[in-house]
Amino acid sequence: MTGNEMMSGNNMFGSCPKPEEELKKMMVDKLLIPLFQKKWDVVKQNLLRFGAKFRTFKDELYLYLLKTIELLVQEHKTGEQQLIFILPPIKLKPEYEIYKLIYKNIKYDEDKLERIRTLLKKENITFDKIKNQI
């Protein structure tokens, strides 16, 4: 008779919070608030810890919200990974690299590029010799 026991959702002091209501509050505290604070690590950890509990919702809105949060976390992960794939080092042909080193611009002059190509075919050619002969 302490009032702590739940019987049909009621106790001596009135109705007790339903388990799903506490779960909804937990979702807001553990997922939504950290999401808006951009604490991605906290959101990821809480999805791992409480994700199975949140999937028990009978309320479609909260299930939809959970799926949205999971997609946002996944998009955040792939966004980081895409940067790695988008920015690989690019190597140009040797004549373009040499041209860029000598003239320090990207507007290539075909005549000068052809001259560099010809010089590259010579034996014992060095960068300094190419630079002096152009």
ZAKE-250194 format. One record per residue: x, y, z of N, C-alpha, C, O in turn. Coordinates in pm, 1 decimal, decimal comma. Layout:
BEGIN
       nu       nv       nw      cau      cav      caw       cu       cv       cw       ou       ov       ow
        X        Y        Z        X        Y        Z        X        Y        Z        X        Y        Z
...
end
This chain:
BEGIN
       nu       nv       nw      cau      cav      caw       cu       cv       cw       ou       ov       ow
     81,4   -120,1      0,0      0,0      0,0      0,0     85,9    126,8      0,0     42,6    231,4     48,5
    203,7    117,5    -52,7    291,0    234,2    -55,8    253,4    328,2   -168,9    294,2    444,3   -169,3
    177,2    280,0   -263,5    140,6    364,4   -376,8    235,6    348,8   -493,3    214,7    408,9   -598,7
    340,4    268,6   -476,0    437,5    250,3   -582,5    398,7    139,8   -680,3    447,3    136,1   -793,3
    311,8     51,0   -636,7    272,0    -61,0   -721,1    171,8    -12,5   -825,7     85,4     70,8   -798,3
    185,9    -66,7   -945,1     89,6    -32,0  -1050,2    -16,4   -139,6  -1058,5     14,1   -258,6  -1065,4
   -139,7    -96,7  -1057,8   -251,0   -188,1  -1081,5   -336,7   -124,1  -1187,8   -406,9    -26,3  -1162,1
   -330,8   -179,8  -1308,0   -408,9   -127,6  -1419,8   -378,3     18,6  -1446,5   -466,8     93,6  -1487,7
   -256,3     59,9  -1424,0   -217,6    197,0  -1452,5   -257,6    295,8  -1345,3   -239,5    416,1  -1364,1
   -311,4    249,8  -1233,4   -351,9    341,1  -1125,7   -287,0    298,4   -995,1   -255,7    180,8   -976,3
   -266,6    393,9   -904,5   -223,6    363,0   -769,0   -304,0    451,3   -674,3   -400,1    515,4   -716,8
   -267,0    455,5   -549,6   -345,9    530,7   -452,4   -340,6    681,3   -475,4   -428,1    754,4   -428,9
   -237,8    728,1   -547,1   -222,6    871,3   -567,5   -268,9    916,5   -705,9   -248,6   1032,1   -743,0
   -328,5    829,9   -779,9   -370,5    864,4   -914,8   -304,6    770,0  -1014,2   -251,4    665,3   -977,2
   -309,0    808,7  -1139,7   -255,3    718,3  -1241,2   -102,7    728,1  -1246,5    -44,6    834,5  -1225,1
    -40,4    615,7  -1275,2    105,2    608,7  -1290,6    139,2    631,3  -1436,6     57,1    605,6  -1524,7
    259,2    678,8  -1462,4    298,0    691,3  -1602,3    302,9    553,7  -1667,3    352,0    457,6  -1608,0
    252,5    545,2  -1787,7    254,1    419,2  -1860,3    396,7    392,7  -1907,5    472,8    486,5  -1931,3
    432,3    267,0  -1921,0    569,1    235,3  -1966,1    603,3    300,0  -2100,4    717,0    342,2  -2121,0
    507,7    308,1  -2190,5    536,5    368,2  -2320,7    558,7    519,2  -2308,2    637,2    576,2  -2383,9
    491,0    583,9  -2214,4    512,1    727,8  -2193,3    654,8    753,5  -2143,2    719,8    849,1  -2185,6
    702,5    667,9  -2053,1    840,4    681,9  -2004,6    939,0    656,3  -2117,9   1043,2    721,3  -2126,2
    905,9    561,3  -2205,0    990,7    530,9  -2318,8    995,6    648,5  -2415,6   1100,9    677,0  -2472,6
    883,9    716,6  -2434,7    880,3    834,8  -2522,1    964,5    947,0  -2462,9   1037,1   1015,3  -2535,2
    955,2    966,1  -2332,5   1038,5   1067,5  -2266,2   1186,4   1031,9  -2279,9   1270,7   1118,7  -2302,8
   1216,0    903,4  -2265,5   1353,8    857,0  -2279,4   1404,6    880,6  -2422,0   1521,3    914,6  -2441,5
   1318,6    862,9  -2519,7   1357,6    885,8  -2658,8   1395,5   1032,0  -2680,8   1494,3   1063,1  -2747,3
   1315,7   1119,4  -2624,4   1344,5   1262,8  -2637,1   1476,2   1296,0  -2567,5   1560,3   1366,4  -2623,3
   1494,0   1244,8  -2444,8   1615,0   1275,0  -2367,1   1741,1   1213,2  -2427,3   1847,1   1275,7  -2428,7
   1728,7   1090,8  -2476,6   1847,4   1016,9  -2520,7   1879,8   1033,0  -2669,4   1993,9   1011,9  -2710,7
   1778,7   1070,6  -2750,4   1802,9   1081,6  -2894,3   1780,5   1221,4  -2950,5   1868,6   1278,5  -3014,9
   1661,3   1275,9  -2925,5   1628,0   1403,9  -2989,4   1712,7   1520,7  -2939,2   1765,2   1598,6  -3018,7
   1725,6   1532,2  -2809,5   1802,8   1645,1  -2754,7   1949,9   1636,7  -2798,0   2004,3   1736,9  -2844,3
   2016,8   1519,7  -2784,5   2154,6   1512,2  -2835,5   2163,8   1534,0  -2987,2   2264,0   1585,7  -3036,6
   2059,9   1494,8  -3060,4   2059,8   1515,6  -3204,8   2061,4   1664,3  -3237,1   2137,2   1708,1  -3323,6
   1978,4   1742,2  -3168,3   1975,9   1886,2  -3191,8   2103,3   1954,7  -3142,4   2139,7   2061,3  -3192,1
   2170,5   1894,5  -3045,8   2297,3   1948,0  -2997,4   2414,6   1899,6  -3082,7   2529,8   1934,0  -3056,3
   2384,6   1820,5  -3184,0   2483,7   1764,0  -3276,1   2588,8   1680,2  -3203,8   2706,8   1681,3  -3238,8
   2543,1   1608,2  -3102,9   2629,3   1514,7  -3031,5   2610,3   1377,5  -3095,2   2540,7   1291,4  -3041,5
   2673,2   1359,2  -3210,2   2651,4   1239,5  -3291,0   2694,2   1112,7  -3219,1   2628,3   1009,5  -3232,0
   2803,0   1118,6  -3143,7   2849,0    999,1  -3072,1   2747,0    954,1  -2967,9   2722,3    834,5  -2951,8
   2688,2   1050,2  -2897,4   2588,4   1017,6  -2796,0   2466,3    954,6  -2861,8   2412,9    855,7  -2811,6
   2421,9   1011,1  -2973,8   2304,7    957,7  -3043,9   2333,2    815,6  -3092,1   2249,0    727,2  -3076,6
   2451,2    792,7  -3150,4   2486,9    658,9  -3199,4   2489,1    557,7  -3084,8   2436,4    447,2  -3097,5
   2550,1    596,3  -2973,4   2557,7    504,5  -2858,7   2418,6    473,1  -2804,0   2388,1    358,3  -2771,9
   2334,7    576,0  -2793,7   2200,8    554,6  -2739,4   2113,1    473,8  -2834,8   2026,0    398,7  -2790,8
   2135,8    489,1  -2964,8   2062,5    404,7  -3059,7   2100,9    258,6  -3040,9   2015,9    169,9  -3048,6
   2228,4    234,2  -3016,3   2271,7     96,6  -2993,0   2215,2     42,0  -2862,3   2172,4    -73,3  -2855,7
   2215,2    125,3  -2758,4   2170,1     79,8  -2626,6   2019,6     62,4  -2618,5   1971,2    -36,3  -2562,9
   1944,2    158,6  -2674,3   1799,4    160,3  -2652,9   1717,9    134,3  -2779,6   1594,9    134,3  -2775,2
   1784,9    112,3  -2890,8   1714,4     96,0  -3018,0   1609,9    -13,6  -3015,4   1500,4      3,9  -3068,8
   1642,3   -126,9  -2953,8   1546,9   -238,5  -2947,8   1424,3   -200,6  -2865,4   1312,3   -238,1  -2900,2
   1444,6   -126,6  -2756,7   1330,5    -82,1  -2675,3   1240,0     11,5  -2755,3   1117,5      0,4  -2750,0
   1302,2    104,5  -2830,2   1223,2    202,7  -2903,3   1142,2    138,6  -3015,8   1039,8    193,3  -3056,9
   1186,0     25,2  -3065,3   1112,8    -42,1  -3172,9    983,3   -106,4  -3123,5    903,3   -154,4  -3203,8
    962,6   -107,5  -2992,8    839,5   -165,8  -2938,1    723,9    -66,3  -2936,4    614,0   -101,3  -2893,5
    746,0     55,5  -2981,5    638,2    154,7  -2983,8    520,6    105,2  -3066,1    537,1     41,9  -3170,4
    403,2    135,4  -3017,1    283,7    107,5  -3095,0    239,0    232,5  -3169,5    158,7    225,5  -3262,5
    291,2    345,3  -3128,1    258,2    473,7  -3189,9    341,0    490,1  -3318,0    463,8    495,7  -3312,5
    274,2    497,7  -3431,6    342,0    507,0  -3561,9    431,2    631,2  -3572,6    536,8    626,6  -3635,8
    389,0    741,0  -3511,4    467,2    864,1  -3518,0    606,1    844,1  -3457,6    705,8    888,4  -3514,6
    612,3    778,0  -3343,2    741,2    756,6  -3278,6    826,7    655,9  -3354,6    949,0    668,8  -3357,9
    764,3    556,6  -3415,2    839,6    463,2  -3499,7    898,1    536,2  -3620,5   1012,5    512,2  -3659,1
    819,2    624,8  -3679,2    865,8    704,6  -3792,9    979,8    797,1  -3748,9   1078,6    813,1  -3820,5
    965,3    856,9  -3632,2   1068,9    944,4  -3577,6   1198,3    866,2  -3552,5   1307,2    915,9  -3581,1
   1186,9    745,4  -3499,7   1303,2    660,9  -3476,9   1373,2    629,2  -3608,6   1495,9    635,9  -3616,7
   1296,8    594,8  -3711,4   1355,4    563,7  -3842,3   1425,2    687,1  -3900,0   1531,7    674,8  -3960,5
   1367,1    804,4  -3882,2   1427,3    929,5  -3928,8   1561,0    954,6  -3859,4   1658,8    991,9  -3924,2
   1565,2    934,2  -3728,1   1689,4    954,1  -3653,0   1796,0    855,9  -3700,5   1912,1    893,2  -3717,9
   1756,2    729,3  -3721,7   1852,5    629,9  -3771,0   1907,0    670,5  -3907,6   2026,4    654,9  -3933,5
   1821,3    722,2  -3994,7   1866,8    766,3  -4126,7   1960,8    886,1  -4116,8   2059,4    894,1  -4190,1
   1930,8    978,7  -4026,8   2018,5   1094,5  -4007,1   2156,3   1051,8  -3957,8   2258,2   1103,6  -4003,3
   2158,6    957,9  -3865,5   2287,0    908,1  -3813,8   2363,4    838,5  -3925,4   2484,3    857,1  -3939,5
   2293,0    758,2  -4004,7   2358,2    689,4  -4116,4   2410,9    789,9  -4217,7   2522,3    774,2  -4267,8
   2332,9    892,7  -4248,8   2376,4    996,8  -4343,2   2498,3   1070,1  -4288,8   2590,0   1103,7  -4363,7
   2498,8   1094,6  -4158,4   2614,0   1160,4  -4097,2   2738,4   1073,7  -4111,3   2846,4   1125,6  -4139,0
   2725,4    942,9  -4092,7   2839,1    851,4  -4108,4   2888,4    851,7  -4252,2   3008,4    864,3  -4276,7
   2796,6    837,9  -4347,7   2838,3    830,7  -4487,6   2891,9    964,3  -4535,8   2977,8    967,6  -4624,0
   2843,6   1074,1  -4480,6   2898,8   1204,0  -4515,9   3045,9   1211,9  -4484,7   3123,5   1265,3  -4563,9
   3086,3   1158,6  -4368,4   3227,5   1157,2  -4334,0   3305,5   1066,1  -4427,8   3415,9   1100,1  -4470,2
   3248,6    951,2  -4460,0   3317,6    856,1  -4545,5   3329,2    907,5  -4687,7   3428,7    880,4  -4754,9
   3230,9    980,0  -4734,4   3236,2   1030,9  -4870,3   3351,2   1128,1  -4888,2   3411,5   1132,7  -4995,4
   3382,4   1205,0  -4787,0   3494,9   1296,5  -4798,8   3623,5   1221,5  -4828,5   3708,7   1269,5  -4903,3
   3636,7   1106,0  -4770,6   3756,6   1025,6  -4794,5   3761,1    980,7  -4939,9   3867,4    982,1  -5002,0
   3646,5    941,1  -4994,5   3644,5    890,9  -5130,8   3645,5   1001,8  -5234,9   3692,2    980,1  -5346,7
   3596,3   1117,2  -5201,9   3589,4   1226,4  -5297,9   3725,4   1293,9  -5315,5   3751,0   1352,1  -5420,9
   3810,7   1287,9  -5218,2   3934,8   1363,6  -5221,0   4060,5   1278,5  -5240,2   4155,8   1294,0  -5163,8
   4063,9   1191,1  -5337,7   4188,6   1115,6  -5357,2   4293,4   1204,0  -5421,7   4259,1   1300,9  -5489,5
   4420,6   1172,6  -5401,9   4525,1   1251,3  -5469,4   4519,8   1225,2  -5619,5   4501,7   1111,6  -5663,2
   4535,3   1328,8  -5695,5   4529,3   1318,3  -5840,7   4668,3   1346,9  -5896,2   4728,1   1450,6  -5867,6
   4717,4   1255,1  -5974,2   4847,0   1273,1  -6039,8   4821,7   1305,8  -6186,1   4744,2   1238,0  -6253,6
   4887,0   1409,1  -6233,6   4877,8   1446,7  -6374,2   4990,9   1380,5  -6450,7   5084,7   1326,9  -6391,8
   4980,6   1385,0  -6580,6   5090,8   1336,7  -6663,0   5214,0   1421,1  -6631,1   5200,7   1537,2  -6592,4
   5332,5   1364,9  -6646,8   5455,4   1437,6  -6608,8   5468,4   1574,3  -6674,9   5511,6   1670,1  -6610,7
   5431,7   1584,6  -6801,9   5446,4   1714,3  -6869,2   5356,5   1821,2  -6806,3   5393,6   1938,5  -6801,5
   5239,8   1781,3  -6758,7   5150,0   1877,0  -6694,0   5203,2   1916,1  -6555,8   5196,8   2032,8  -6516,9
   5254,9   1818,8  -6483,1   5313,9   1847,9  -6352,1   5432,1   1943,7  -6365,4   5444,8   2038,9  -6288,4
   5517,5   1918,1  -6462,6   5634,3   2004,8  -6484,7   5590,0   2143,7  -6526,9   5643,2   2243,4  -6478,3
   5493,3   2150,9  -6616,8   5440,8   2280,1  -6662,2   5388,3   2360,0  -6542,9   5414,9   2479,4  -6528,9
   5312,0   2289,6  -6456,4   5254,9   2356,6  -6338,6   5364,7   2406,8  -6245,1   5352,4   2514,9  -6187,6
   5470,8   2329,6  -6229,7   5581,8   2371,3  -6143,4   5657,1   2491,1  -6201,1   5700,7   2579,3  -6127,0
   5672,0   2493,6  -6332,1   5747,4   2602,8  -6395,3   5664,9   2730,0  -6403,8   5712,6   2836,9  -6365,7
   5542,5   2720,6  -6452,7   5462,4   2840,1  -6481,4   5361,6   2875,7  -6372,6   5304,2   2984,6  -6375,4
   5339,7   2788,5  -6279,6   5252,8   2815,0  -6163,4   5109,3   2854,4  -6201,3   5042,3   2925,5  -6126,3
   5063,4   2809,0  -6315,5   4923,6   2831,9  -6350,0   4865,7   2706,4  -6414,6   4938,3   2612,3  -6446,6
   4735,8   2706,8  -6433,1   4669,0   2587,8  -6485,5   4628,9   2605,9  -6631,5   4587,3   2509,2  -6695,3
   4639,8   2723,5  -6684,8   4610,0   2743,2  -6826,9   4728,8   2692,9  -6907,3   4834,1   2756,3  -6914,5
   4708,0   2577,6  -6966,9   4818,1   2510,6  -7035,8   4831,6   2559,7  -7179,5   4733,4   2571,9  -7252,6
   4954,4   2587,0  -7217,1   4988,2   2623,2  -7354,8   5034,6   2495,3  -7423,8   5132,9   2433,9  -7382,2
   4964,4   2455,9  -7528,2   4994,2   2329,2  -7595,9   5135,4   2326,1  -7654,5   5200,1   2221,5  -7652,6
   5183,0   2436,5  -7705,2   5319,0   2439,4  -7761,5   5423,9   2410,8  -7654,4   5518,1   2334,9  -7677,2
   5406,7   2471,8  -7538,3   5501,8   2448,8  -7429,3   5491,2   2305,8  -7376,6   5592,2   2244,6  -7341,7
   5369,6   2252,8  -7370,7   5352,0   2114,1  -7327,9   5419,7   2017,2  -7424,4   5481,7   1919,6  -7382,4
   5407,2   2045,1  -7553,3   5471,2   1959,1  -7653,7   5623,9   1965,8  -7641,6   5693,1   1865,2  -7657,1
   5673,8   2083,7  -7614,2   5819,2   2100,5  -7595,6   5866,3   2020,3  -7473,9   5972,1   1957,5  -7477,8
   5787,7   2022,6  -7366,0   5822,7   1945,0  -7245,5   5818,6   1795,5  -7277,0   5906,8   1721,3  -7233,9
   5717,8   1750,4  -7351,5   5707,8   1609,1  -7390,5   5832,9   1564,3  -7468,0   5887,6   1456,4  -7445,3
   5874,8   1650,2  -7558,8   5993,0   1618,0  -7639,3   6117,3   1609,0  -7551,2   6198,7   1518,0  -7566,7
   6131,2   1703,0  -7459,9   6247,9   1703,6  -7371,3   6248,2   1583,3  -7276,7   6354,5   1532,4  -7241,2
   6131,2   1538,6  -7236,6   6122,8   1424,2  -7146,0   6171,8   1294,7  -7211,5   6210,8   1200,8  -7142,2
   6169,6   1290,1  -7341,7   6215,0   1170,3  -7413,5   6367,5   1160,9  -7421,7   6421,2   1055,2  -7454,8
   6435,7   1268,0  -7392,4   6582,6   1268,4  -7398,9   6642,3   1195,3  -7279,2   6582,7   1189,5  -7171,6
   6759,6   1140,5  -7300,2   6834,0   1073,0  -7193,9   6894,3   1177,3  -7099,3   6930,0   1287,1  -7142,0
   6905,0   1143,4  -6974,4   6968,0   1227,0  -6871,2   6906,9   1366,4  -6860,9   6978,0   1463,7  -6835,4
   6779,1   1376,1  -6880,0   6711,8   1506,1  -6868,6   6675,2   1529,5  -6721,7   6634,4   1436,8  -6651,9
   6689,6   1650,7  -6676,8   6653,6   1688,3  -6539,9   6554,2   1803,3  -6545,5   6532,9   1865,6  -6649,5
   6495,2   1828,5  -6431,4   6397,8   1937,0  -6420,5   6465,6   2070,3  -6455,5   6407,7   2151,7  -6527,6
   6584,1   2092,5  -6406,6   6655,3   2217,5  -6432,8   6684,0   2235,5  -6580,5   6671,4   2346,3  -6632,5
   6722,1   2129,5  -6648,7   6748,1   2138,0  -6792,8   6620,1   2170,9  -6868,2   6621,4   2252,3  -6960,6
   6511,4   2109,1  -6830,0   6382,7   2140,0  -6894,6   6345,4   2284,9  -6871,8   6304,2   2354,7  -6964,5
   6359,8   2329,7  -6749,5   6326,1   2467,1  -6715,4   6409,6   2568,0  -6795,2   6357,8   2670,9  -6838,7
   6537,2   2538,8  -6814,1   6625,4   2629,0  -6887,7   6599,2   2628,1  -7039,9   6621,3   2729,0  -7106,8
   6553,5   2517,3  -7092,9   6535,9   2503,8  -7235,9   6397,2   2550,8  -7284,3   6373,7   2559,2  -7404,8
   6309,4   2580,2  -7194,9   6174,5   2623,1  -7236,3   6164,8   2772,6  -7240,2   6059,1   2826,7  -7272,7
end
